């Protein structure tokens, strides 16, 4: 199970739990991007395709992929 963090919605001002999605690695192991609990959540005002991808390392096989 992936970890979750509390985030406050800028529109309704209520707190919600957010958990990063789980993706399968080529080896079949589940991979979850880490969440940084020290950063504040910020609304997305302008999306850029290149910034949508993050590189994550698989804990089972060590492969890094987007």
Buried (B, 14 or more C-beta within 10 A) or exposed (E): EEEEBEBEEEEEEEEEEEEBEEEEBEEEEEBBEEBEEEEEEEEEEEEEEEEEEEEBEBEEEEEEEE
